[in-house]
Amino acid sequence: ATVGGKTMGVDSEAEEPKGRVFAAGCMATAKVHSGSNKKDICPESCPFFVQDHKDWDFCTFACVAEEHCASYNPDTHIGDKNLGVCRSCIVSGCLHCDTSVTEDSCSECQAGYYLKDGQCWFKYGGTWVYVAGGVLGLLVLFVILWLAEWFSRPICNEVGLESGLKHREAQKLRMPKDEAGERNQFPLGTNLHRSLVAGPGLMLHFNFQFALIVWAIFVGCTWMAFAAFVDEKLWILGTRRFGTARNNCILVAWGYETQQSLMWAKVAFLWIVYIGSLLFWFAYGIYQLRAFQEVDYKNKTMKDFVAQIIGLPPVEGTKHVEEDLKAAIERQSGQTVVGVSVAWDWYAQEQAVQAAIREDLDEQEALYRSTRRIVAPDTSEPDLPAPRKFFYLLENSALGLGNGNEAEEEIAESPGETGGAPMVTPRSQKESIDEILMEMRTSPRGFAVFETQEARDAAVERLAGQGFSFEGADGIELKEHDVEPDTVQWVHFGHATLQEKVVRLIIGFGIIILACAFWAVVFYSPYAYYVLTFNYENGMQPGFAVGMSFSMIVVVGNQIMYEVCARISDWVGFRFKDDREACYMILYTVACMFNVALDFVTTYFTAERVMEGLGFRTYFGVPLERITTFTDKFETYCMHWACLGVRSGWCPTERRTKG
């Protein structure tokens, strides 16, 4: 039902029998119980249910006319024909209603509100709210205009567009070559649980998704079986909606009695799910391990030919380290080495080295185009009108893009008719990067690639224990390491000792706590304040906007944690992406646990405050505020339902009773 534009918690179970006229008649008090019908109505001469505060019992109600509502319960002085009850005023932010009138009017507002003409207005609103709304509206309008400009933007670089589309097409996953030499895309019916489309990781991921679906179906079917063969009340236990004080009394009594009578079924369900889940996930883990081992056995990759070198001495960049190291390993292991890659200590020079690599790639691309007479994409700044020019410069600034002409300007083609080779103009940056490379030192680690897996294993076995010698250093180890080349993070090999990583992880946990605190204060606190101060009387519930706001708060919190955990995982300095991803998952799980714990604590205290403030009692009539222990209070049916209600974005209520 809707009263005063607010959603009301009137129960609407289809199995509830049709109501009848209240048998006790007018002005007669009767106590409701679990068998009472919530759809009962009062006689026309006294059409409103009112909770009787003149006796010392609880959950007692009488049918009265509107003029008698206040005599039975001073707080419910308004007769509501839609609900058929005597209720208090419905004024947002109201602390005490104005009982001198039979209309929705307030006499005292809650903290943060001020009273005007019987209504409560938010004290801290005003001009800044309109200014913030205007700024937000302008921001949304700007984004819409930007998107519109994107979709209507003309094509200024056909060659570049075609090159980009070809590159995107080349990135798509394709099947091995067929008899005609074509590599077609995988069909939609490809079994991703068995087919290696993008490596074993994707296959194992879809196995996990399938196992999760199967487990959820198992849990759901188990509960459905209990509901179908034990008691149909299990379908609705804990889901029936609260509303008016009379309905709340009926539901608390019904819920408690049903809960206690079916407790054995719930405990049996938990045991079945727990044991079944334990066995299922053990079997799943074994299956995943065997599936990976089978794929790894059938497919040879780079990791099967490489051994990691540990314990190298620092060697200057002026020496031919990799050639000398290759010769040393071959001489002392007796196996042929295809090549050696040394991990250099270039953490402090990362920006300079990366810039030099980009410049070199640009030069090589320009040289390739010029020697083959390939038309280069037009990377010059396009001639655009003022609005498009603004968006263009904004995008370049945000994405860190330049004009893209730096490399092209360094290539000077000889005249086409002479057929001469292009000439590369010298750059002063080359001298500085040469100095950096000469001064660079090797890190303690590197990689040696052998001709076969058997050769790798033989070399590792021969050098096990004593190691080998190089540049005056003894005991250098050669070990197997299951890593693929694209998972190596070369820049972290020089500054990634165990002590450094532990310190960074500790700092990272502190940053996560600060990020969670920021989320809680900036985003969660306004929601919690609104929920705590909302007027839940007469079964009122926060509307759709509150539930959607909570969902958006969760989304924002997740996005913050995604970014924070990702940056911390990168900053710790893991040498391999696999370790980085494992760290990210652990950090994100910890952050989620903190968020969930904060959410549950806030939910509990919110539900407790609302239930106590509205006078909820236990099944035996004990006021909730008189229960001192957490366990006893949490196990009450009303707190169970209230916590579920707050987690869903709304909460049940009951008017205050005596005692």
C-alpha positions as CSV (number, residue, x, y, z in Angstrom):
1,A,0.0,0.0,0.0
2,T,1.0,3.6,-0.4
3,V,0.3,6.3,2.2
4,G,1.4,9.8,1.8
5,G,3.6,8.8,-1.2
6,K,5.5,6.3,0.9
7,T,5.8,2.6,0.4
8,M,4.1,0.6,3.2
9,G,5.0,-2.9,4.3
10,V,1.6,-4.5,4.0
11,D,1.9,-8.3,3.7
12,S,0.4,-9.8,0.6
13,E,0.9,-13.6,0.8
14,A,-1.5,-15.4,-1.5
15,E,-2.1,-18.2,1.0
16,E,-3.5,-15.9,3.6
17,P,-7.2,-16.6,4.0
18,K,-9.7,-13.9,3.3
19,G,-10.2,-11.6,6.2
20,R,-13.4,-11.2,8.2
21,V,-14.9,-8.7,10.6
22,F,-13.1,-8.5,13.9
23,A,-15.2,-10.7,16.2
24,A,-14.6,-8.8,19.5
25,G,-16.5,-5.8,18.1
26,C,-15.9,-2.1,18.9
27,M,-13.9,-0.9,21.9
28,A,-13.1,-4.5,22.9
29,T,-9.5,-5.5,23.4
30,A,-8.2,-8.9,22.0
31,K,-4.7,-10.3,21.9
32,V,-3.4,-11.5,18.5
33,H,-1.3,-14.6,18.1
34,S,0.3,-16.6,15.3
35,G,-3.0,-17.9,14.1
36,S,-4.6,-14.5,13.8
37,N,-5.6,-13.3,10.3
38,K,-3.8,-10.2,9.2
39,K,-6.6,-9.5,6.7
40,D,-9.2,-9.1,9.4
41,I,-11.0,-5.8,9.4
42,C,-12.9,-3.7,11.9
43,P,-16.7,-3.0,11.8
44,E,-17.7,0.1,9.8
45,S,-18.7,1.9,13.0
46,C,-15.2,1.6,14.4
47,P,-13.0,0.9,11.4
48,F,-9.5,1.4,12.9
49,F,-7.3,-1.1,14.7
50,V,-5.4,0.5,17.6
51,Q,-2.9,-1.0,19.9
52,D,-4.2,-0.9,23.5
53,H,-1.8,0.9,25.8
54,K,-4.3,0.9,28.7
55,D,-3.6,-2.6,29.8
56,W,-0.3,-4.3,30.7
57,D,-0.3,-7.0,28.2
58,F,1.4,-6.9,24.8
59,C,0.1,-7.3,21.3
60,T,-3.5,-6.4,22.3
61,F,-5.7,-4.5,19.9
62,A,-9.1,-3.0,19.7
63,C,-11.4,-1.6,17.0
64,V,-12.2,2.1,17.5
65,A,-13.4,5.2,15.7
66,E,-10.8,7.9,14.9
67,E,-11.8,10.1,17.8
68,H,-10.9,7.3,20.2
69,C,-7.5,6.4,18.7
70,A,-5.5,8.7,21.0
71,S,-7.3,7.4,24.1
72,Y,-5.9,3.9,23.5
73,N,-2.5,4.9,22.3
74,P,-1.5,8.6,22.4
75,D,1.1,8.2,19.7
76,T,-1.4,6.9,17.1
77,H,-3.9,9.7,16.8
78,I,-4.7,9.5,13.1
79,G,-7.2,7.1,11.6
80,D,-5.9,5.8,8.2
81,K,-8.7,4.4,6.0
82,N,-6.2,2.8,3.6
83,L,-4.4,0.8,6.2
84,G,-7.4,0.4,8.6
85,V,-5.3,1.3,11.6
86,C,-4.7,4.2,13.9
87,R,-1.2,5.5,13.1
88,S,1.1,8.3,14.0
89,C,2.0,11.1,11.6
90,I,4.0,10.4,8.4
91,V,6.5,13.3,8.3
92,S,10.1,12.6,7.2
93,G,12.6,13.7,9.8
94,C,10.0,13.9,12.6
95,L,10.9,13.0,16.1
96,H,7.5,13.7,17.9
97,C,4.2,14.1,16.1
98,D,1.7,16.9,16.8
99,T,-1.1,15.0,18.5
100,S,-3.3,18.0,18.8
101,V,-4.4,17.5,15.2
102,T,-5.6,14.4,13.2
103,E,-3.3,15.1,10.3
104,D,0.3,14.5,9.3
105,S,2.0,17.3,11.3
106,C,5.1,17.3,13.5
107,S,5.9,19.1,16.7
108,E,9.6,18.3,17.1
109,C,12.0,17.2,14.4
110,Q,15.1,15.0,14.5
111,A,18.6,16.3,14.6
112,G,19.6,17.9,11.4
113,Y,16.1,19.1,10.6
114,Y,14.1,22.2,11.4
115,L,10.3,22.6,11.8
116,K,8.2,24.7,9.5
117,D,4.4,24.5,9.1
118,G,4.3,21.1,10.7
119,Q,6.9,19.6,8.3
120,C,10.6,18.8,8.8
121,W,13.1,20.3,6.4
122,F,16.8,19.3,6.1
123,K,18.8,21.9,8.0
124,Y,21.9,21.6,5.9
125,G,20.3,22.0,2.6
126,G,20.0,25.3,0.7
127,T,22.0,27.0,-1.9
128,W,24.9,24.5,-1.9
129,V,22.6,21.7,-2.8
130,Y,21.4,23.5,-5.9
131,V,25.0,24.5,-6.8
132,A,26.2,20.9,-6.4
133,G,23.2,19.7,-8.5
134,G,24.0,22.3,-11.1
135,V,27.6,21.3,-11.3
136,L,26.6,17.6,-11.5
137,G,24.1,18.4,-14.2
138,L,26.8,20.4,-16.2
139,L,29.2,17.5,-15.8
140,V,26.6,15.0,-17.2
141,L,25.8,17.4,-20.0
142,F,29.5,17.7,-20.8
143,V,29.9,13.9,-21.0
144,I,26.8,13.6,-23.2
145,L,28.2,16.3,-25.6
146,W,31.6,14.5,-25.6
147,L,29.9,11.2,-26.5
148,A,27.9,12.9,-29.2
149,E,31.1,14.4,-30.6
150,W,32.7,10.9,-30.6
151,F,29.8,9.4,-32.6
152,S,29.7,12.2,-35.1
153,R,33.4,12.7,-35.5
154,P,34.6,12.6,-39.1
155,I,37.4,10.2,-40.3
156,C,40.5,12.2,-40.8
157,N,43.0,9.4,-41.1
158,E,41.8,6.5,-43.4
159,V,45.2,4.8,-43.4
160,G,45.5,4.9,-39.6
161,L,41.9,3.6,-39.2
162,E,42.5,0.7,-41.6
163,S,45.8,-0.2,-39.9
164,G,44.0,-0.1,-36.5
165,L,41.2,-2.3,-37.7
166,K,43.7,-4.8,-39.1
167,H,45.6,-4.9,-35.9
168,R,42.4,-5.4,-33.9
169,E,41.4,-8.3,-36.2
170,A,44.8,-9.8,-35.8
171,Q,44.3,-9.9,-32.0
172,K,41.3,-12.1,-32.2
173,L,41.7,-15.7,-31.0
174,R,41.8,-18.2,-34.0
175,M,42.0,-21.9,-34.6
176,P,45.2,-23.5,-35.9
177,K,45.6,-23.5,-39.7
178,D,43.3,-25.7,-41.7
179,E,44.2,-27.6,-44.9
180,A,43.8,-24.4,-46.9
181,G,46.2,-22.6,-44.6
182,E,43.4,-20.4,-43.1
183,R,43.0,-19.6,-39.5
184,N,39.3,-19.2,-38.8
185,Q,37.7,-18.0,-35.6
186,F,36.5,-20.5,-33.1
187,P,32.8,-21.3,-33.5
188,L,30.3,-20.3,-30.8
189,G,29.7,-24.0,-29.9
190,T,33.4,-24.5,-28.8
191,N,33.6,-26.3,-25.5
192,L,35.7,-24.0,-23.4
193,H,36.0,-26.7,-20.7
194,R,38.1,-28.9,-22.9
195,S,39.4,-26.8,-25.8
196,L,42.6,-24.7,-25.5
197,V,41.3,-21.5,-26.9
198,A,43.6,-19.1,-25.0
199,G,45.7,-21.3,-22.8
200,P,45.0,-23.5,-19.7
201,G,44.0,-20.5,-17.6
202,L,40.9,-19.8,-19.6
203,M,39.9,-23.5,-19.5
204,L,40.3,-23.7,-15.8
205,H,38.4,-20.4,-15.3
206,F,35.4,-21.8,-17.2
207,N,35.6,-25.0,-15.2
208,F,35.3,-22.9,-12.1
209,Q,32.3,-21.0,-13.5
210,F,30.6,-24.3,-14.3
211,A,31.5,-25.8,-10.8
212,L,30.0,-22.6,-9.2
213,I,26.8,-23.0,-11.1
214,V,26.5,-26.7,-10.2
215,W,27.2,-25.9,-6.5
216,A,24.5,-23.2,-6.5
217,I,22.0,-25.6,-8.1
218,F,22.8,-28.2,-5.5
219,V,22.2,-25.8,-2.6
220,G,19.0,-24.5,-4.1
221,C,17.7,-27.9,-4.9
222,T,18.5,-29.1,-1.4
223,W,16.4,-26.3,0.2
224,M,13.6,-26.9,-2.3
225,A,13.5,-30.6,-1.4
226,F,13.2,-29.7,2.3
227,A,10.4,-27.2,1.4
228,A,8.6,-29.7,-0.8
229,F,8.9,-32.8,1.5
230,V,9.2,-31.4,5.0
231,D,7.0,-28.3,5.3
232,E,5.9,-25.7,2.7
233,K,6.4,-22.9,5.2
234,L,10.1,-23.1,4.4
235,W,9.3,-21.4,1.1
236,I,8.2,-18.2,2.9
237,L,10.0,-18.3,6.3
238,G,11.9,-15.1,6.8
239,T,10.4,-13.5,3.7
240,R,6.9,-12.4,4.8
241,R,6.7,-8.6,5.0
242,F,6.0,-6.6,8.1
243,G,3.7,-3.6,8.2
244,T,1.3,-2.3,10.8
245,A,1.7,-3.0,14.5
246,R,-1.0,-5.7,14.5
247,N,0.6,-7.4,11.5
248,N,4.0,-7.3,13.1
249,C,2.7,-9.0,16.3
250,I,1.2,-11.7,14.2
251,L,4.3,-12.2,12.1
252,V,6.7,-12.3,15.1
253,A,4.5,-14.9,16.8
254,W,4.2,-16.9,13.5
255,G,7.8,-16.6,12.6
256,Y,9.1,-17.6,16.0
257,E,6.9,-20.7,16.3
258,T,7.6,-21.8,12.7
259,Q,11.3,-21.2,13.2
260,Q,11.5,-23.3,16.3
261,S,9.4,-26.1,14.9
262,L,11.5,-26.3,11.8
263,M,14.9,-25.7,13.4
264,W,15.8,-29.4,12.9
265,A,15.2,-29.0,9.2
266,K,17.4,-25.9,9.0
267,V,20.2,-27.6,10.9
268,A,20.0,-30.7,8.7
269,F,20.1,-28.5,5.6
270,L,23.3,-26.7,6.9
271,W,24.9,-30.1,7.6
272,I,24.1,-31.4,4.2
273,V,25.3,-28.3,2.4
274,Y,28.5,-28.1,4.5
275,I,29.5,-31.7,4.0
276,G,28.4,-31.7,0.4
277,S,30.2,-28.5,-0.4
278,L,33.4,-29.8,1.3
279,L,33.4,-33.0,-0.7
280,F,32.4,-31.2,-3.9
281,W,35.2,-28.6,-3.7
282,F,37.8,-31.2,-2.8
283,A,36.8,-33.1,-5.9
284,Y,36.8,-29.9,-7.9
285,G,40.3,-29.0,-6.8
286,I,41.7,-32.4,-7.7
287,Y,39.9,-32.3,-11.1
288,Q,41.4,-28.8,-11.8
289,L,44.9,-30.0,-10.9
290,R,44.6,-33.1,-13.1
291,A,43.2,-31.1,-16.0
292,F,46.1,-28.6,-15.8
293,Q,48.7,-31.4,-15.6
294,E,47.1,-33.1,-18.6
295,V,47.3,-29.9,-20.7
296,D,50.8,-29.2,-19.6
297,Y,51.9,-32.7,-20.5
298,K,50.4,-32.6,-24.0
299,N,51.7,-29.1,-24.8
300,K,55.3,-27.8,-24.8
301,T,55.8,-24.1,-24.0
302,M,58.7,-21.9,-23.3
303,K,58.7,-22.7,-19.6
304,D,59.6,-26.3,-20.4
305,F,63.0,-25.2,-21.9
306,V,64.1,-22.5,-19.4
307,A,65.9,-22.6,-16.1
308,Q,66.3,-19.7,-13.8
309,I,69.8,-18.5,-12.8
310,I,70.0,-17.4,-9.1
311,G,73.0,-15.8,-7.4
312,L,74.7,-13.8,-10.2
313,P,77.3,-11.2,-9.1
314,P,76.8,-7.6,-10.2
315,V,78.5,-7.2,-13.6
316,E,78.9,-3.9,-15.5
317,G,77.1,-3.3,-18.8
318,T,80.4,-2.8,-20.6
319,K,81.0,-6.5,-20.6
320,H,79.3,-9.2,-22.8
321,V,77.6,-10.7,-19.9
322,E,75.1,-12.9,-21.6
323,E,77.6,-14.4,-24.1
324,D,80.1,-15.1,-21.3
325,L,77.4,-16.6,-19.0
326,K,76.1,-18.8,-21.8
327,A,79.6,-20.2,-22.3
328,A,80.1,-20.8,-18.6
329,I,76.8,-22.7,-18.3
330,E,77.6,-24.9,-21.3
331,R,81.1,-25.6,-20.1
332,Q,80.1,-26.6,-16.6
333,S,76.8,-28.3,-17.3
334,G,77.7,-30.1,-20.5
335,Q,74.5,-29.0,-22.3
336,T,74.0,-26.7,-25.2
337,V,72.4,-23.4,-24.3
338,V,70.3,-21.6,-26.9
339,G,70.5,-18.3,-25.2
340,V,70.7,-16.4,-21.9
341,S,68.7,-13.4,-20.7
342,V,70.1,-11.5,-17.7
343,A,67.7,-9.5,-15.6
344,W,69.4,-6.1,-15.3
345,D,69.0,-3.7,-12.4
346,W,67.2,-0.8,-14.1
347,Y,64.5,0.1,-11.6
348,A,65.9,3.6,-11.1
349,Q,66.2,4.2,-14.9
350,E,62.9,2.7,-15.9
351,Q,61.4,5.9,-17.4
352,A,64.5,6.7,-19.4
353,V,64.8,3.1,-20.7
354,Q,61.1,2.8,-21.6
355,A,61.3,6.2,-23.4
356,A,64.3,5.0,-25.4
357,I,62.6,1.8,-26.3
358,R,59.5,3.7,-27.6
359,E,61.7,6.0,-29.6
360,D,63.6,3.1,-31.1
361,L,60.4,1.4,-32.1
362,D,59.1,4.5,-33.7
363,E,62.3,4.8,-35.7
364,Q,62.2,1.2,-36.8
365,E,58.5,1.5,-37.8
366,A,59.2,4.7,-39.8
367,L,62.3,3.0,-41.4
368,Y,60.2,0.0,-42.3
369,R,57.6,2.2,-44.0
370,S,60.1,4.3,-45.9
371,T,62.1,1.3,-47.3
372,R,58.9,-0.4,-48.5
373,R,57.2,2.7,-49.7
374,I,54.3,2.2,-47.4
375,V,52.1,5.2,-46.9
376,A,52.3,6.3,-43.3
377,P,49.2,7.3,-41.4
378,D,48.7,11.0,-41.3
379,T,49.6,11.8,-37.7
380,S,49.5,15.6,-38.1
381,E,47.1,17.6,-36.1
382,P,43.8,17.7,-38.0
383,D,42.2,21.0,-38.9
384,L,39.1,21.0,-36.7
385,P,36.5,23.6,-35.7
386,A,36.8,25.0,-32.2
387,P,34.5,22.6,-30.3
388,R,36.1,19.5,-31.8
389,K,39.5,21.0,-31.3
390,F,38.8,21.4,-27.6
391,F,37.8,17.7,-27.2
392,Y,40.7,16.6,-29.3
393,L,43.3,18.5,-27.2
394,L,41.5,17.3,-24.0
395,E,41.8,13.7,-25.1
396,N,45.5,14.0,-26.0
397,S,46.2,15.6,-22.6
398,A,44.2,13.0,-20.7
399,L,45.7,10.1,-22.5
400,G,49.3,11.5,-22.7
401,L,49.3,11.5,-26.5
402,G,51.5,13.7,-28.7
403,N,51.2,14.5,-32.3
404,G,53.0,11.3,-33.1
405,N,55.4,12.9,-35.6
406,E,58.6,12.6,-33.5
407,A,59.8,9.4,-35.2
408,E,58.7,10.5,-38.6
409,E,60.7,13.7,-38.3
410,E,63.8,11.7,-37.7
411,I,63.5,9.7,-41.0
412,A,64.8,11.6,-44.0
413,E,64.0,9.6,-47.2
414,S,66.3,10.0,-50.2
415,P,64.6,11.0,-53.4
416,G,62.5,8.2,-54.8
417,E,64.0,8.3,-58.3
418,T,67.5,7.5,-57.0
419,G,66.4,4.5,-55.0
420,G,68.8,5.5,-52.3
421,A,68.4,4.2,-48.7
422,P,66.7,6.3,-46.1
423,M,68.9,8.1,-43.6
424,V,68.3,8.3,-39.9
425,T,69.1,11.6,-38.3
426,P,71.2,11.3,-35.1
427,R,69.7,12.1,-31.7
428,S,71.3,13.4,-28.7
429,Q,69.2,11.1,-26.5
430,K,71.2,8.1,-27.8
431,E,74.3,9.3,-26.0
432,S,72.5,9.5,-22.6
433,I,70.9,6.1,-23.0
434,D,74.3,4.6,-23.9
435,E,75.7,6.0,-20.7
436,I,72.8,4.5,-18.7
437,L,73.3,1.1,-20.3
438,M,77.1,1.1,-19.7
439,E,76.6,2.0,-16.0
440,M,73.9,-0.5,-15.4
441,R,74.6,-3.6,-13.3
442,T,73.1,-7.1,-13.5
443,S,70.7,-8.3,-10.9
444,P,71.2,-11.6,-9.1
445,R,68.9,-13.5,-11.5
446,G,68.7,-14.5,-15.2
447,F,67.3,-17.2,-17.5
448,A,68.9,-19.8,-19.6
449,V,67.1,-21.4,-22.5
450,F,68.1,-25.0,-23.6
451,E,67.4,-26.9,-26.8
452,T,65.1,-29.5,-25.1
453,Q,63.4,-30.1,-21.8
454,E,65.6,-33.1,-21.3
455,A,68.7,-31.0,-21.7
456,R,67.3,-28.4,-19.2
457,D,66.6,-31.2,-16.7
458,A,70.0,-32.7,-17.1
459,A,71.8,-29.3,-16.6
460,V,69.8,-28.6,-13.5
461,E,70.5,-32.0,-12.1
462,R,74.2,-31.8,-12.8
463,L,74.6,-28.4,-11.2
464,A,72.3,-29.2,-8.2
465,G,74.1,-28.7,-4.9
466,Q,77.4,-27.2,-6.0
467,G,76.1,-24.7,-8.6
468,F,78.5,-23.2,-11.1
469,S,81.0,-20.3,-11.1
470,F,80.9,-17.1,-13.1
471,E,82.9,-13.8,-12.8
472,G,84.6,-15.0,-9.5
473,A,81.3,-16.0,-7.9
474,D,80.7,-19.6,-6.9
475,G,77.6,-21.5,-6.0
476,I,75.4,-19.9,-8.6
477,E,72.2,-22.0,-8.8
478,L,70.3,-23.2,-11.9
479,K,66.7,-24.2,-11.1
480,E,63.5,-25.0,-12.9
481,H,60.8,-22.3,-12.8
482,D,57.4,-22.7,-14.3
483,V,57.0,-19.2,-15.8
484,E,56.2,-18.1,-19.3
485,P,58.2,-15.3,-20.9
486,D,55.3,-12.9,-21.0
487,T,54.8,-13.1,-17.2
488,V,58.3,-11.9,-16.4
489,Q,58.4,-8.3,-15.0
490,W,62.0,-7.4,-15.7
491,V,62.1,-4.1,-14.0
492,H,61.4,-5.6,-10.6
493,F,64.4,-8.0,-10.5
494,G,66.8,-5.4,-9.1
495,H,64.7,-4.1,-6.2
496,A,62.5,-7.0,-5.0
497,T,64.1,-8.6,-2.0
498,L,61.9,-10.4,0.5
499,Q,62.4,-7.6,3.1
500,E,61.4,-4.9,0.6
501,K,58.3,-6.8,-0.5
502,V,57.2,-7.4,3.1
503,V,57.6,-3.7,4.0
504,R,55.6,-2.7,0.9
505,L,52.9,-5.2,1.7
506,I,52.5,-3.9,5.2
507,I,52.3,-0.3,3.9
508,G,49.8,-1.6,1.3
509,F,47.5,-3.0,4.0
510,G,47.6,0.4,5.7
511,I,46.6,2.1,2.4
512,I,43.8,-0.4,2.0
513,I,42.5,0.4,5.5
514,L,42.7,4.2,4.6
515,A,40.8,3.6,1.3
516,C,38.1,1.6,3.2
517,A,37.9,4.3,5.8
518,F,37.5,6.9,3.0
519,W,34.8,4.9,1.4
520,A,33.0,4.4,4.7
521,V,33.1,8.1,5.6
522,V,32.5,9.7,2.3
523,F,30.1,7.2,0.7
524,Y,28.7,4.9,3.4
525,S,28.1,7.3,6.2
526,P,25.4,9.4,4.5
527,Y,23.5,6.2,3.6
528,A,23.9,4.9,7.2
529,Y,22.7,8.2,8.6
530,Y,19.7,8.3,6.4
531,V,18.7,4.7,7.3
532,L,19.2,5.4,11.0
533,T,17.1,8.6,11.0
534,F,14.4,7.4,8.7
535,N,10.8,7.4,10.1
536,Y,9.9,3.7,10.1
537,E,6.6,4.2,11.9
538,N,3.4,2.7,10.4
539,G,5.4,0.3,8.3
540,M,7.0,3.0,6.2
541,Q,10.1,1.9,4.2
542,P,12.7,3.7,2.2
543,G,11.9,3.7,-1.4
544,F,13.6,2.4,-4.5
545,A,16.1,5.4,-4.5
546,V,17.6,4.2,-1.2
547,G,18.1,0.7,-2.4
548,M,19.6,1.9,-5.7
549,S,21.9,4.3,-3.7
550,F,23.2,1.5,-1.6
551,S,23.9,-0.5,-4.8
552,M,25.8,2.4,-6.2
553,I,27.7,2.8,-2.9
554,V,28.8,-0.9,-3.2
555,V,29.8,-0.3,-6.9
556,V,31.9,2.8,-6.0
557,G,33.5,0.9,-3.1
558,N,34.4,-2.0,-5.4
559,Q,35.9,0.3,-8.0
560,I,38.1,2.0,-5.3
561,M,39.3,-1.3,-4.0
562,Y,40.0,-2.6,-7.6
563,E,42.3,0.4,-8.2
564,V,44.0,0.5,-4.8
565,C,44.7,-3.3,-4.7
566,A,46.0,-3.2,-8.3
567,R,48.4,-0.3,-7.7
568,I,49.6,-1.9,-4.5
569,S,50.3,-5.2,-6.2
570,D,52.3,-3.4,-8.9
571,W,54.2,-1.4,-6.3
572,V,55.2,-4.4,-4.2
573,G,57.6,-5.4,-7.0
574,F,56.9,-9.1,-7.8
575,R,59.2,-10.5,-10.5
576,F,56.4,-12.5,-12.1
577,K,52.8,-11.6,-13.0
578,D,51.5,-14.8,-11.5
579,D,52.7,-13.7,-8.1
580,R,51.4,-10.2,-8.7
581,E,47.9,-11.6,-9.6
582,A,47.9,-13.9,-6.5
583,C,48.8,-10.8,-4.3
584,Y,46.0,-8.8,-6.0
585,M,43.5,-11.5,-5.2
586,I,44.6,-11.8,-1.6
587,L,44.5,-8.0,-1.1
588,Y,41.1,-7.6,-2.7
589,T,39.7,-10.5,-0.7
590,V,41.0,-8.9,2.5
591,A,39.5,-5.5,1.4
592,C,36.2,-7.2,0.6
593,M,36.2,-8.9,4.0
594,F,36.7,-5.5,5.7
595,N,33.9,-4.0,3.7
596,V,31.6,-6.9,4.4
597,A,32.4,-6.8,8.1
598,L,31.8,-3.0,8.2
599,D,28.5,-3.6,6.3
600,F,27.3,-6.2,8.8
601,V,28.3,-4.2,11.8
602,T,26.5,-1.2,10.5
603,T,23.5,-3.4,9.5
604,Y,23.3,-4.9,13.0
605,F,23.4,-1.7,14.9
606,T,21.0,0.0,12.5
607,A,18.5,-2.8,12.9
608,E,19.0,-2.8,16.7
609,R,18.4,0.9,16.9
610,V,15.3,0.8,14.7
611,M,13.8,-2.3,16.5
612,E,14.4,-0.9,20.0
613,G,13.3,2.6,19.0
614,L,10.0,1.2,17.7
615,G,9.4,-1.0,20.7
616,F,9.8,-4.4,19.3
617,R,9.4,-7.3,21.7
618,T,10.4,-10.9,21.7
619,Y,7.8,-13.7,21.3
620,F,7.5,-13.8,25.1
621,G,6.9,-10.1,25.3
622,V,10.3,-8.9,26.5
623,P,11.3,-5.5,25.1
624,L,14.3,-5.8,22.9
625,E,16.2,-3.1,24.7
626,R,16.1,-5.2,27.9
627,I,18.0,-8.0,26.3
628,T,21.7,-7.4,27.3
629,T,23.6,-10.2,25.6
630,F,24.5,-10.1,21.9
631,T,23.6,-13.8,21.3
632,D,20.1,-13.6,22.9
633,K,19.3,-10.4,21.1
634,F,20.6,-11.5,17.7
635,E,18.7,-14.8,17.9
636,T,15.3,-13.1,18.3
637,Y,13.1,-13.4,15.3
638,C,12.6,-9.7,14.9
639,M,16.4,-9.1,14.7
640,H,16.8,-11.9,12.2
641,W,14.1,-10.3,10.0
642,A,15.3,-6.8,10.6
643,C,18.9,-7.5,9.6
644,L,17.6,-9.1,6.4
645,G,15.4,-6.1,5.8
646,V,18.2,-3.5,6.3
647,R,20.4,-5.6,4.0
648,S,17.6,-5.4,1.4
649,G,17.4,-1.6,1.8
650,W,14.3,-1.4,4.1
651,C,13.2,-2.5,7.5
652,P,10.1,-3.8,9.3
653,T,8.6,-1.9,12.2
654,E,6.2,-2.1,15.1
655,R,4.8,0.7,17.3
656,R,6.1,0.9,20.8
657,T,4.4,-1.3,23.4
658,K,4.3,-0.9,27.1
659,G,6.9,-1.8,29.6
